[in-house]
């Protein structure tokens, strides 16, 4: 499946561009693509659609919340992990090796003088974006507490090991009107993480139901968001985790017992783990993917556009 070019990319501007920049970019792009001036009619339609969306504040906000991938312009050179790796890894040769998570960070596309990136370099270099935010009237304090604990856990145990990973907090769910607590991007793998806090004890996860003493405890509905994110970012491997925190801060509690085929090493799209297992599994998932030292700048920009 081909990746889509965003409206920002169509106009050649960053996501933080003001309205004056949007108008100026549209004028430049329209002159270059208008069929009356020898341009391509299909490209001109994309330019017009991009301007119509980004010039209207309400339409732009809605577009950004949808992770900004609606222009439907295929980039044939960037539709697979392999083609991305060709941009960021050394050419084939006797000394070529697979990129490691601890290698120097590379940006795709690279920041070059004179180019207008979709995200400025300072933002791309920032490792944590956003923070748990208050929403709703009930249970906000408990939710903020467990999300803050997850941020601390990932920042101190995952980001320190994976220097090219980027943590984005507080996203709109692309599957419904809900929210996603956290997203961690490293190379071409994306981990979506939601949080719970439950008493110590033994819980059983069968891939769909979380049980304790025969009672069903409903975890966050993460699977629809994982599926939708996979559709929005076909070049990535998207997987979800629900982390269960213990009130006393013990990383190994609660204990999660797994039915056959539901353990964290399975190929399931969503996993339920305690804090210690989240750290282990995220390091394994993100650190062993294709080009784990790469920051995909357009993908990061789209995730930042999806923050609430």
Backbone as CSV, one residue per row, in Angstrom:
resi,resn,N_x,N_y,N_z,CA_x,CA_y,CA_z,C_x,C_y,C_z
1,UNK,0.852,-1.187,0.000,0.000,0.000,0.000,0.885,1.234,0.000
2,UNK,0.581,2.216,-0.847,1.387,3.406,-0.944,1.068,4.374,0.200
3,UNK,2.096,5.081,0.652,1.885,6.059,1.693,1.331,7.330,1.076
4,UNK,0.501,8.060,1.805,-0.085,9.286,1.313,0.779,10.479,1.676
5,UNK,0.771,11.480,0.786,1.442,12.730,1.081,0.442,13.660,1.760
6,UNK,0.854,14.315,2.813,-0.063,15.161,3.557,-0.263,16.494,2.858
7,UNK,-1.295,17.225,3.292,-1.544,18.555,2.745,-0.347,19.477,2.972
8,UNK,0.315,19.326,4.110,1.483,20.160,4.394,2.611,19.864,3.398
9,UNK,2.790,18.586,3.093,3.814,18.215,2.135,3.463,18.694,0.729
10,UNK,2.189,18.659,0.382,1.757,19.124,-0.930,2.129,20.593,-1.122
11,UNK,1.947,21.412,-0.066,2.263,22.830,-0.156,3.709,23.135,0.215
12,UNK,4.435,22.140,0.744,5.830,22.354,1.096,6.023,23.238,2.299
13,UNK,5.181,23.075,3.319,5.270,23.885,4.530,5.289,22.974,5.749
14,UNK,5.666,23.550,6.881,5.665,22.788,8.124,4.275,22.825,8.751
15,UNK,4.054,21.954,9.715,2.755,21.894,10.385,2.501,23.121,11.248
16,UNK,3.533,23.864,11.592,3.362,25.056,12.420,3.204,26.317,11.583
17,UNK,3.103,26.188,10.270,3.002,27.355,9.395,1.748,28.164,9.712
18,UNK,1.904,29.497,9.714,0.771,30.379,9.923,-0.030,30.567,8.638
19,UNK,-1.125,31.299,8.755,-2.004,31.476,7.600,-1.327,32.236,6.462
20,UNK,-0.474,33.174,6.790,0.234,33.899,5.728,1.150,32.952,4.954
21,UNK,1.797,32.035,5.673,2.666,31.059,5.006,1.857,30.109,4.141
22,UNK,0.676,29.727,4.636,-0.190,28.841,3.852,-0.583,29.520,2.541
23,UNK,-0.976,30.785,2.622,-1.387,31.500,1.419,-0.227,31.657,0.439
24,UNK,0.947,32.031,0.952,2.099,32.217,0.078,2.499,30.904,-0.588
25,UNK,2.462,29.803,0.188,2.818,28.504,-0.375,1.816,28.082,-1.440
26,UNK,0.533,28.380,-1.200,-0.489,28.045,-2.200,-0.253,28.804,-3.498
27,UNK,0.048,30.086,-3.396,0.286,30.870,-4.612,1.454,30.302,-5.413
28,UNK,2.530,29.941,-4.714,3.694,29.367,-5.402,3.331,28.045,-6.069
29,UNK,2.661,27.180,-5.306,2.326,25.855,-5.826,1.305,25.946,-6.953
30,UNK,0.346,26.872,-6.833,-0.667,27.010,-7.870,-0.049,27.471,-9.183
31,UNK,0.897,28.413,-9.106,1.564,28.872,-10.331,2.325,27.728,-10.995
32,UNK,2.928,26.876,-10.168,3.757,25.800,-10.717,2.942,24.644,-11.268
33,UNK,1.713,24.464,-10.776,0.952,23.268,-11.142,-0.281,23.554,-11.994
34,UNK,-0.658,24.814,-12.168,-1.882,25.114,-12.905,-1.764,24.633,-14.353
35,UNK,-2.768,23.922,-14.842,-2.703,23.400,-16.219,-2.512,24.487,-17.272
36,UNK,-3.033,25.711,-17.024,-2.873,26.789,-17.992,-1.420,27.223,-18.137
37,UNK,-0.625,26.884,-17.133,0.792,27.234,-17.183,1.656,26.010,-17.464
38,UNK,1.032,24.972,-17.958,1.778,23.765,-18.288,1.927,22.785,-17.144
39,UNK,1.200,23.007,-16.050,1.303,22.121,-14.905,0.417,20.900,-15.037
40,UNK,0.469,20.053,-14.012,-0.294,18.812,-14.001,-1.631,19.038,-13.309
41,UNK,-2.715,18.683,-13.992,-4.052,18.941,-13.464,-4.303,18.205,-12.156
42,UNK,-3.847,16.962,-12.066,-4.062,16.181,-10.840,-3.320,16.809,-9.670
43,UNK,-2.091,17.266,-9.913,-1.328,17.904,-8.849,-1.982,19.223,-8.430
44,UNK,-2.509,19.954,-9.394,-3.174,21.215,-9.070,-4.398,20.972,-8.184
45,UNK,-5.126,19.893,-8.444,-6.274,19.574,-7.602,-5.838,19.291,-6.176
46,UNK,-4.700,18.603,-6.028,-4.186,18.335,-4.682,-3.788,19.623,-3.988
47,UNK,-3.155,20.522,-4.730,-2.768,21.818,-4.168,-4.003,22.591,-3.720
48,UNK,-5.027,22.591,-4.542,-6.262,23.306,-4.209,-6.941,22.706,-2.985
49,UNK,-6.981,21.377,-2.910,-7.582,20.708,-1.760,-6.795,21.016,-0.495
50,UNK,-5.468,20.993,-0.606,-4.633,21.291,0.553,-4.902,22.701,1.061
51,UNK,-4.971,23.657,0.139,-5.199,25.041,0.551,-6.591,25.215,1.157
52,UNK,-7.590,24.601,0.543,-8.948,24.726,1.053,-9.032,24.210,2.482
53,UNK,-8.324,23.116,2.764,-8.359,22.530,4.110,-7.562,23.353,5.107
54,UNK,-6.344,23.737,4.750,-5.453,24.387,5.706,-5.753,25.864,5.894
55,UNK,-6.498,26.464,4.979,-6.813,27.884,5.108,-8.022,28.131,6.000
56,UNK,-8.765,27.093,6.316,-9.927,27.221,7.187,-9.578,26.621,8.550
57,UNK,-9.519,27.430,9.615,-9.066,26.931,10.926,-9.800,25.686,11.409
58,UNK,-11.126,25.652,11.252,-11.873,24.487,11.731,-11.538,23.246,10.926
59,UNK,-11.453,23.395,9.605,-11.116,22.255,8.754,-9.691,21.787,9.013
60,UNK,-8.795,22.737,9.261,-7.398,22.374,9.542,-7.293,21.613,10.856
61,UNK,-8.020,22.073,11.882,-7.977,21.380,13.176,-8.508,19.960,13.051
62,UNK,-9.599,19.791,12.306,-10.148,18.452,12.097,-9.165,17.571,11.341
63,UNK,-8.537,18.133,10.326,-7.548,17.391,9.541,-6.368,16.965,10.403
64,UNK,-5.864,17.876,11.237,-4.733,17.540,12.099,-5.093,16.434,13.071
65,UNK,-6.312,16.460,13.600,-6.724,15.414,14.541,-6.847,14.055,13.867
66,UNK,-7.007,14.059,12.544,-7.103,12.798,11.813,-5.731,12.284,11.402
67,UNK,-4.680,12.886,11.966,-3.292,12.509,11.688,-2.873,12.877,10.271
68,UNK,-3.581,13.806,9.667,-3.151,14.475,8.449,-2.697,13.574,7.335
69,UNK,-3.502,12.653,6.891,-3.102,11.790,5.792,-4.186,11.611,4.775
70,UNK,-4.870,12.704,4.399,-6.054,12.557,3.563,-5.890,13.045,2.132
71,UNK,-4.664,13.383,1.706,-4.524,13.923,0.365,-4.527,12.841,-0.706
72,UNK,-4.289,11.597,-0.315,-4.362,10.455,-1.237,-3.403,10.592,-2.403
73,UNK,-2.235,11.159,-2.142,-1.210,11.251,-3.173,-0.150,10.195,-2.874
74,UNK,0.019,9.260,-3.756,0.941,8.149,-3.492,2.379,8.563,-3.738
75,UNK,3.248,8.206,-2.806,4.679,8.418,-2.995,5.292,7.062,-3.287
76,UNK,5.467,6.682,-4.522,5.892,5.332,-4.830,7.272,4.996,-4.291
77,UNK,8.082,6.003,-4.002,9.422,5.699,-3.524,9.460,5.434,-2.027
78,UNK,8.336,5.586,-1.336,8.346,5.472,0.123,7.201,4.629,0.645
79,UNK,6.834,3.581,-0.079,5.647,2.837,0.344,5.956,1.558,1.088
80,UNK,7.206,1.298,1.373,7.541,0.095,2.123,8.677,0.390,3.073
81,UNK,8.839,-0.490,4.078,9.973,-0.323,4.994,11.296,-0.399,4.241
82,UNK,11.368,-1.242,3.233,12.621,-1.409,2.496,13.053,-0.116,1.826
83,UNK,12.096,0.612,1.223,12.472,1.840,0.543,12.894,2.909,1.531
84,UNK,12.284,2.914,2.737,12.726,3.855,3.750,14.140,3.519,4.196
85,UNK,14.423,2.237,4.364,15.753,1.860,4.811,16.809,2.271,3.787
86,UNK,16.445,2.247,2.510,17.403,2.646,1.477,17.797,4.104,1.636
87,UNK,16.904,4.946,2.213,17.214,6.352,2.402,18.107,6.588,3.614
88,UNK,18.130,5.662,4.550,18.758,5.941,5.828,19.917,5.027,6.190
89,UNK,20.130,3.957,5.456,21.211,3.041,5.764,22.308,3.124,4.712
90,UNK,23.520,2.694,5.047,24.603,2.722,4.077,24.282,1.835,2.884
91,UNK,24.857,2.146,1.718,24.624,1.306,0.545,25.211,-0.076,0.740
92,UNK,24.736,-1.061,-0.030,25.253,-2.423,0.116,26.761,-2.464,-0.062
93,UNK,27.393,-3.304,0.696,28.840,-3.447,0.594,29.325,-4.474,1.585
94,UNK,30.587,-4.825,1.515,31.113,-5.885,2.391,31.064,-5.513,3.866
95,UNK,31.063,-4.194,4.191,31.087,-3.793,5.588,29.719,-3.348,6.091
96,UNK,28.722,-3.482,5.239,27.397,-3.058,5.658,26.863,-3.991,6.743
97,UNK,26.194,-3.429,7.742,25.567,-4.208,8.799,24.196,-3.627,9.082
98,UNK,23.391,-4.406,9.739,22.052,-3.945,10.111,22.175,-2.832,11.142
99,UNK,21.368,-1.785,10.987,21.404,-0.671,11.923,21.008,-1.138,13.317
100,UNK,21.662,-0.570,14.323,21.366,-0.900,15.716,20.668,0.268,16.379
101,UNK,19.920,-0.022,17.440,19.163,1.008,18.134,20.073,2.059,18.757
102,UNK,21.317,1.692,19.055,22.242,2.624,19.683,23.074,3.407,18.674
103,UNK,22.879,3.166,17.380,23.595,3.935,16.365,23.160,5.394,16.403
104,UNK,23.956,6.261,15.811,23.614,7.681,15.747,22.256,7.870,15.078
105,UNK,21.496,8.802,15.593,20.152,9.046,15.065,20.221,9.589,13.641
106,UNK,19.375,9.024,12.778,19.215,9.507,11.417,17.786,9.998,11.245
107,UNK,17.631,11.000,10.399,16.310,11.556,10.144,15.926,11.280,8.698
108,UNK,14.682,10.836,8.504,14.194,10.533,7.164,12.935,11.350,6.899
109,UNK,12.969,12.257,5.895,14.149,12.600,5.108,15.131,13.430,5.933
110,UNK,16.372,13.453,5.480,17.400,14.201,6.196,17.125,15.695,6.109
111,UNK,17.520,16.426,7.141,17.406,17.877,7.123,18.533,18.442,6.259
112,UNK,18.178,19.135,5.212,19.165,19.691,4.286,18.968,21.197,4.164
113,UNK,20.038,21.942,3.978,19.927,23.404,3.866,18.994,23.793,2.721
114,UNK,18.118,24.755,2.984,17.214,25.257,1.955,15.910,24.504,1.827
115,UNK,15.844,23.289,2.377,14.606,22.509,2.289,13.604,22.997,3.334
116,UNK,12.328,22.787,3.069,11.274,23.151,4.017,10.716,21.860,4.604
117,UNK,11.204,21.455,5.771,10.738,20.181,6.341,9.323,20.302,6.881
118,UNK,8.657,19.161,7.025,7.308,19.169,7.592,7.344,19.403,9.094
119,UNK,8.532,19.285,9.692,8.712,19.489,11.124,10.093,20.095,11.327
120,UNK,10.204,21.111,12.174,11.521,21.707,12.380,12.421,20.749,13.149
121,UNK,13.703,20.928,12.976,14.652,19.971,13.544,14.603,19.927,15.068
122,UNK,14.446,21.090,15.694,14.409,21.111,17.159,13.268,20.257,17.693
123,UNK,12.121,20.312,17.045,10.986,19.493,17.473,11.247,18.012,17.207
124,UNK,11.846,17.718,16.050,12.158,16.326,15.721,13.164,15.736,16.695
125,UNK,14.047,16.558,17.229,15.059,16.072,18.169,14.503,15.901,19.577
126,UNK,13.373,16.519,19.868,12.760,16.410,21.191,12.269,14.988,21.401
127,UNK,12.561,14.418,22.553,12.289,13.002,22.758,10.932,12.734,23.401
128,UNK,10.398,13.695,24.130,9.085,13.546,24.754,8.221,14.726,24.341
129,UNK,7.031,14.421,23.854,6.119,15.461,23.385,4.811,15.366,24.160
130,UNK,4.354,16.501,24.661,3.091,16.521,25.376,3.201,15.900,26.756
131,UNK,2.091,15.895,27.458,2.016,15.350,28.811,0.582,14.934,29.073
132,UNK,0.363,14.084,30.082,-1.025,13.739,30.420,-1.842,15.007,30.653
133,UNK,-3.031,15.051,30.089,-3.853,16.254,30.167,-5.226,15.927,30.755
134,UNK,-5.759,16.883,31.486,-7.058,16.685,32.109,-8.151,16.685,31.046
135,UNK,-9.038,15.747,31.113,-10.203,15.707,30.241,-11.341,15.059,31.019
136,UNK,-12.520,15.518,30.818,-13.656,14.973,31.539,-13.704,15.463,32.980
137,UNK,-14.743,15.085,33.696,-14.971,15.567,35.063,-14.731,14.503,36.118
138,UNK,-14.795,13.230,35.721,-14.737,12.169,36.730,-13.477,11.331,36.548
139,UNK,-12.821,11.053,37.640,-11.655,10.179,37.613,-10.424,10.786,36.994
140,UNK,-10.397,12.114,36.816,-9.266,12.744,36.141,-7.971,12.583,36.938
141,UNK,-8.059,12.721,38.258,-6.844,12.652,39.075,-6.189,11.281,38.974
142,UNK,-6.992,10.217,39.081,-6.446,8.860,39.007,-5.864,8.592,37.626
143,UNK,-6.547,9.062,36.576,-6.046,8.841,35.216,-4.737,9.571,34.999
144,UNK,-4.663,10.835,35.430,-3.434,11.599,35.271,-2.282,10.940,36.029
145,UNK,-2.573,10.375,37.202,-1.530,9.741,38.002,-0.961,8.516,37.302
146,UNK,-1.834,7.669,36.752,-1.322,6.459,36.113,-0.639,6.789,34.779
147,UNK,-1.141,7.792,34.053,-0.475,8.165,32.811,0.892,8.778,33.091
148,UNK,0.990,9.593,34.145,2.282,10.164,34.511,3.266,9.066,34.894
149,UNK,2.772,8.029,35.558,3.653,6.916,35.913,4.154,6.199,34.654
150,UNK,3.286,6.066,33.647,3.708,5.422,32.403,4.745,6.270,31.677
151,UNK,4.542,7.581,31.651,5.533,8.469,31.031,6.881,8.306,31.710
152,UNK,6.881,8.314,33.034,8.127,8.161,33.786,8.775,6.810,33.498
153,UNK,7.962,5.773,33.423,8.474,4.424,33.161,9.138,4.347,31.790
154,UNK,8.467,4.852,30.767,9.003,4.785,29.406,10.217,5.686,29.257
155,UNK,10.139,6.892,29.826,11.252,7.831,29.699,12.513,7.296,30.360
156,UNK,12.365,6.704,31.538,13.540,6.271,32.275,14.078,4.917,31.905
157,UNK,13.271,4.084,31.238,13.698,2.710,30.977,13.704,2.319,29.511
158,UNK,13.051,3.105,28.658,13.000,2.784,27.229,13.726,3.839,26.406
159,UNK,13.391,5.108,26.624,14.029,6.165,25.838,15.524,6.247,26.100
160,UNK,15.937,5.959,27.326,17.372,6.000,27.627,18.134,4.914,26.885
161,UNK,17.459,3.827,26.551,18.096,2.725,25.840,17.981,2.914,24.325
162,UNK,16.903,3.554,23.890,16.640,3.767,22.461,16.675,5.269,22.185
163,UNK,17.838,5.836,21.930,17.956,7.298,21.812,17.184,7.908,20.658
164,UNK,16.800,7.109,19.666,16.053,7.655,18.531,14.547,7.495,18.698
165,UNK,14.104,6.907,19.800,12.669,6.747,20.037,12.053,8.079,20.439
166,UNK,10.799,8.269,20.069,10.078,9.497,20.389,8.753,9.133,21.061
167,UNK,8.494,9.731,22.220,7.282,9.476,22.996,6.321,10.637,22.805
168,UNK,5.099,10.328,22.362,4.057,11.337,22.150,2.901,11.002,23.089
169,UNK,2.514,11.951,23.917,1.475,11.725,24.918,0.197,12.464,24.564
170,UNK,-0.935,11.831,24.849,-2.218,12.499,24.707,-2.661,12.670,23.277
171,UNK,-3.033,11.570,22.614,-3.484,11.632,21.234,-4.976,11.347,21.144
172,UNK,-5.588,11.901,20.110,-6.943,11.509,19.767,-6.908,10.129,19.125
173,UNK,-7.849,9.285,19.489,-7.925,7.979,18.843,-8.470,8.148,17.433
174,UNK,-7.811,7.565,16.434,-8.319,7.680,15.066,-9.486,6.745,14.794
175,UNK,-9.824,5.903,15.777,-10.876,4.908,15.563,-12.235,5.357,16.084
176,UNK,-12.241,6.297,17.030,-13.503,6.725,17.636,-13.282,8.104,18.242
177,UNK,-14.147,8.483,19.152,-14.016,9.791,19.801,-13.200,9.712,21.089
178,UNK,-12.504,8.603,21.292,-11.722,8.426,22.506,-10.319,8.979,22.390
179,UNK,-9.472,8.522,23.293,-8.108,9.024,23.356,-7.122,7.875,23.516
180,UNK,-5.876,8.150,23.158,-4.770,7.230,23.369,-3.809,7.878,24.353
181,UNK,-3.397,7.119,25.353,-2.519,7.702,26.367,-1.151,8.058,25.796
182,UNK,-0.533,7.104,25.098,0.851,7.305,24.669,1.113,6.580,23.342
183,UNK,2.061,7.121,22.592,2.572,6.453,21.394,4.082,6.586,21.402
184,UNK,4.773,5.490,21.100,6.233,5.505,21.042,6.650,5.079,19.637
185,UNK,7.367,5.958,18.964,7.823,5.724,17.597,9.328,5.500,17.596
186,UNK,9.774,4.425,16.961,11.202,4.162,16.799,11.393,3.447,15.475
187,UNK,12.148,4.053,14.572,12.297,3.465,13.252,10.947,3.379,12.589
188,UNK,10.591,2.181,12.149,9.315,1.993,11.466,8.397,1.086,12.274
189,UNK,8.493,1.253,13.610,7.588,0.567,14.517,6.952,1.586,15.441
190,UNK,5.664,1.385,15.704,4.897,2.301,16.539,4.183,1.505,17.616
191,UNK,4.439,1.851,18.872,3.778,1.207,20.009,2.744,2.166,20.580
192,UNK,1.499,1.717,20.687,0.449,2.473,21.348,0.279,1.902,22.752
193,UNK,0.261,2.776,23.755,0.243,2.318,25.144,-0.878,3.014,25.904
194,UNK,-1.740,2.225,26.519,-2.744,2.729,27.448,-2.437,2.202,28.845
195,UNK,-3.002,2.833,29.860,-2.633,2.527,31.241,-3.846,2.161,32.085
196,UNK,-3.609,1.269,33.047,-4.589,0.939,34.080,-3.852,0.890,35.416
197,UNK,-4.594,1.013,36.519,-4.030,0.785,37.845,-4.967,-0.146,38.589
198,UNK,-4.450,-1.316,38.978,-5.276,-2.338,39.612,-4.562,-2.884,40.851
199,UNK,-5.319,-3.424,41.802,-4.706,-3.987,43.003,-3.762,-5.141,42.665
200,UNK,-2.846,-5.397,43.566,-1.930,-6.523,43.391,-2.716,-7.824,43.369
201,UNK,-2.142,-8.825,42.717,-2.815,-10.104,42.608,-2.466,-10.761,41.297
202,UNK,-3.185,-11.817,40.965,-2.944,-12.560,39.731,-4.144,-12.357,38.800
203,UNK,-3.859,-11.923,37.599,-4.876,-11.693,36.586,-4.596,-12.625,35.407
204,UNK,-5.629,-12.941,34.669,-5.476,-13.813,33.512,-5.948,-13.074,32.263
205,UNK,-5.110,-13.134,31.235,-5.410,-12.475,29.960,-5.437,-13.536,28.872
206,UNK,-6.585,-13.600,28.161,-6.712,-14.610,27.111,-6.683,-14.005,25.705
207,UNK,-6.302,-12.736,25.626,-6.250,-12.057,24.337,-7.452,-11.173,24.094
208,UNK,-8.515,-11.363,24.884,-9.721,-10.551,24.729,-10.306,-10.135,26.072
209,UNK,-10.093,-10.960,27.106,-10.720,-10.731,28.404,-9.670,-10.762,29.502
210,UNK,-9.763,-9.812,30.420,-8.891,-9.778,31.592,-9.716,-10.202,32.797
211,UNK,-9.268,-11.255,33.486,-10.036,-11.829,34.592,-9.236,-11.829,35.884
212,UNK,-9.954,-11.645,36.995,-9.373,-11.858,38.320,-10.431,-12.531,39.181
213,UNK,-10.084,-13.700,39.690,-11.021,-14.487,40.497,-12.342,-14.692,39.768
214,UNK,-12.249,-14.904,38.447,-13.435,-15.163,37.642,-14.221,-13.939,37.240
215,UNK,-13.805,-12.757,37.709,-14.524,-11.523,37.383,-13.838,-10.818,36.221
216,UNK,-14.639,-10.335,35.283,-14.127,-9.665,34.098,-13.782,-8.212,34.416
217,UNK,-12.565,-7.818,34.088,-12.130,-6.429,34.258,-11.816,-5.904,32.866
218,UNK,-12.594,-4.972,32.400,-12.466,-4.521,31.013,-11.258,-3.604,30.856
219,UNK,-10.262,-4.007,30.036,-9.145,-3.111,29.748,-9.557,-2.077,28.717
220,UNK,-8.764,-1.037,28.499,-9.095,-0.051,27.458,-9.272,-0.735,26.098
221,UNK,-10.185,-0.191,25.276,-10.444,-0.747,23.944,-9.372,-0.221,22.984
222,UNK,-8.241,-0.881,23.013,-7.089,-0.423,22.239,-7.053,-1.013,20.834
223,UNK,-7.645,-2.182,20.646,-7.537,-2.877,19.364,-8.053,-2.054,18.187
224,UNK,-9.222,-1.379,18.276,-9.676,-0.585,17.128,-8.696,0.518,16.744
225,UNK,-8.086,1.149,17.747,-7.116,2.208,17.459,-5.867,1.638,16.793
226,UNK,-5.437,0.457,17.230,-4.277,-0.178,16.606,-4.562,-0.474,15.135
227,UNK,-5.736,-1.029,14.868,-6.091,-1.340,13.476,-6.164,-0.082,12.617
228,UNK,-6.760,0.980,13.164,-6.894,2.212,12.383,-5.540,2.879,12.164
229,UNK,-4.698,2.871,13.180,-3.358,3.427,13.022,-2.570,2.649,11.973
230,UNK,-2.749,1.346,11.932,-2.058,0.545,10.931,-2.521,0.941,9.532
231,UNK,-3.797,1.271,9.387,-4.304,1.728,8.094,-3.745,3.102,7.737
232,UNK,-3.641,3.984,8.729,-3.140,5.334,8.475,-1.639,5.356,8.213
233,UNK,-0.924,4.407,8.809,0.532,4.353,8.665,0.939,2.964,8.149
234,UNK,0.659,2.674,6.895,0.933,1.329,6.375,2.417,0.989,6.335
235,UNK,3.280,1.992,6.392,4.718,1.726,6.353,5.258,1.284,7.708
236,UNK,4.411,1.340,8.754,4.834,0.990,10.101,4.271,-0.361,10.532
237,UNK,4.902,-0.927,11.549,4.351,-2.059,12.279,3.767,-1.481,13.560
238,UNK,2.443,-1.516,13.701,1.760,-0.902,14.841,1.265,-1.993,15.781
239,UNK,1.615,-1.878,17.051,1.186,-2.842,18.061,0.792,-2.083,19.320
240,UNK,-0.155,-2.646,20.087,-0.649,-1.973,21.283,-0.322,-2.721,22.563
241,UNK,-0.157,-1.954,23.640,0.064,-2.513,24.969,-0.804,-1.789,25.981
242,UNK,-1.441,-2.539,26.842,-2.080,-1.971,28.025,-1.221,-2.345,29.217
243,UNK,-0.692,-1.337,29.911,0.159,-1.599,31.068,-0.677,-1.452,32.330
244,UNK,-0.558,-2.446,33.225,-1.268,-2.421,34.501,-0.275,-2.043,35.594
245,UNK,-0.514,-0.917,36.236,0.337,-0.470,37.337,-0.224,-0.955,38.664
246,UNK,0.694,-1.205,39.590,0.320,-1.532,40.961,0.301,-0.241,41.775
247,UNK,-0.677,-0.065,42.669,-0.728,1.173,43.468,0.534,1.439,44.279
248,UNK,1.246,0.370,44.695,2.433,0.579,45.513,3.701,0.771,44.690
249,UNK,3.581,0.783,43.355,4.737,1.053,42.512,5.621,-0.144,42.220
250,UNK,5.239,-1.331,42.661,6.008,-2.539,42.368,5.884,-2.850,40.880
251,UNK,6.994,-2.826,40.154,6.960,-3.015,38.707,6.549,-4.426,38.311
252,UNK,6.679,-5.375,39.201,6.374,-6.772,38.884,4.965,-7.184,39.320
253,UNK,4.210,-6.241,39.817,2.825,-6.478,40.207,1.915,-5.540,39.431
254,UNK,0.689,-5.966,39.164,0.124,-7.294,39.363,0.805,-8.327,38.463
255,UNK,0.570,-9.584,38.776,1.059,-10.678,37.943,-0.002,-10.992,36.896
256,UNK,0.432,-11.127,35.651,-0.494,-11.457,34.566,-0.171,-12.854,34.060
257,UNK,-1.162,-13.733,34.148,-1.043,-15.101,33.642,-1.689,-15.139,32.262
258,UNK,-1.036,-15.789,31.311,-1.489,-15.731,29.926,-2.023,-17.079,29.443
259,UNK,-3.128,-17.003,28.733,-3.613,-18.182,28.028,-2.700,-18.449,26.839
260,UNK,-2.755,-19.670,26.315,-1.895,-20.020,25.187,-2.180,-19.084,24.007
261,UNK,-1.116,-18.519,23.451,-1.252,-17.624,22.309,-1.531,-16.183,22.657
262,UNK,-1.641,-15.873,23.961,-1.938,-14.501,24.374,-0.784,-13.848,25.111
263,UNK,0.350,-14.532,25.196,1.491,-13.977,25.912,2.129,-12.849,25.104
264,UNK,2.946,-11.993,25.742,3.513,-10.832,25.044,4.380,-11.165,23.839
265,UNK,4.903,-12.379,23.772,5.742,-12.744,22.634,4.929,-13.185,21.420
266,UNK,3.596,-13.238,21.561,2.747,-13.669,20.464,2.628,-12.552,19.429
267,UNK,2.001,-12.877,18.316,1.831,-11.905,17.236,0.534,-11.115,17.373
268,UNK,-0.086,-11.155,18.545,-1.338,-10.433,18.752,-1.118,-8.935,18.578
269,UNK,-2.181,-8.228,18.199,-2.068,-6.783,17.984,-2.079,-5.984,19.260
270,UNK,-2.616,-6.570,20.348,-2.689,-5.882,21.640,-2.249,-6.836,22.736
271,UNK,-1.443,-6.335,23.670,-0.953,-7.140,24.783,-1.286,-6.446,26.100
272,UNK,-1.450,-7.234,27.161,-1.666,-6.716,28.504,-0.487,-7.155,29.360
273,UNK,0.180,-6.199,30.011,1.417,-6.494,30.741,1.487,-5.642,32.003
274,UNK,2.340,-6.079,32.943,2.656,-5.195,34.063,3.816,-4.283,33.658
275,UNK,4.239,-3.407,34.550,5.228,-2.389,34.205,6.566,-2.995,33.789
276,UNK,7.018,-4.022,34.518,8.308,-4.630,34.185,8.270,-5.252,32.800
277,UNK,7.186,-5.933,32.489,7.083,-6.557,31.170,6.897,-5.523,30.064
278,UNK,6.260,-4.390,30.363,6.148,-3.349,29.345,7.529,-2.858,28.928
279,UNK,8.381,-2.602,29.894,9.735,-2.140,29.586,10.465,-3.165,28.723
280,UNK,10.405,-4.399,29.123,11.106,-5.454,28.373,10.562,-5.582,26.951
281,UNK,9.234,-5.604,26.829,8.635,-5.829,25.509,8.810,-4.629,24.585
282,UNK,8.718,-3.411,25.116,8.917,-2.244,24.259,10.353,-2.177,23.760
283,UNK,11.302,-2.477,24.615,12.700,-2.466,24.169,12.929,-3.512,23.089
284,UNK,12.317,-4.658,23.228,12.469,-5.703,22.229,11.769,-5.313,20.927
285,UNK,10.521,-4.869,21.018,9.739,-4.532,19.834,10.343,-3.364,19.063
286,UNK,10.632,-2.285,19.764,11.119,-1.088,19.087,12.600,-1.186,18.718
287,UNK,13.368,-1.833,19.546,14.819,-1.858,19.327,15.284,-2.843,18.290
288,UNK,14.431,-3.787,17.887,14.852,-4.800,16.912,14.172,-4.618,15.565
289,UNK,13.460,-3.519,15.386,12.787,-3.291,14.115,13.742,-2.796,13.047
290,UNK,13.231,-2.599,11.826,14.057,-2.058,10.743,14.522,-0.639,11.084
291,UNK,15.795,-0.391,10.985,16.362,0.945,11.213,15.861,1.581,12.510
292,UNK,16.112,0.968,13.665,15.585,1.512,14.908,16.211,2.843,15.312
293,UNK,17.267,3.256,14.610,17.913,4.541,14.895,17.369,5.668,14.027
294,UNK,16.287,5.425,13.295,15.727,6.418,12.388,14.529,7.110,13.022
295,UNK,14.455,8.428,12.838,13.257,9.182,13.175,12.573,9.530,11.852
296,UNK,11.393,8.955,11.634,10.624,9.256,10.434,9.916,10.584,10.679
297,UNK,10.437,11.644,10.097,9.958,12.993,10.397,8.498,13.202,9.992
298,UNK,8.065,12.801,8.778,6.652,12.981,8.441,5.712,12.213,9.369
299,UNK,6.084,11.002,9.757,5.227,10.232,10.669,5.152,10.927,12.030
300,UNK,6.294,11.378,12.548,6.286,12.078,13.833,5.425,13.334,13.748
301,UNK,5.534,14.057,12.643,4.728,15.270,12.469,3.236,14.945,12.483
302,UNK,2.853,13.862,11.838,1.440,13.477,11.813,0.959,13.072,13.208
303,UNK,1.798,12.398,13.972,1.415,12.032,15.333,1.230,13.289,16.185
304,UNK,2.133,14.240,16.039,2.011,15.474,16.808,0.741,16.230,16.414
305,UNK,0.362,16.148,15.146,-0.875,16.784,14.713,-2.108,16.128,15.290
306,UNK,-1.973,14.869,15.751,-3.103,14.151,16.314,-3.251,14.319,17.814
307,UNK,-2.402,15.162,18.425,-2.519,15.385,19.879,-3.744,16.234,20.167
308,UNK,-4.393,15.978,21.311,-5.551,16.781,21.686,-5.134,17.941,22.565
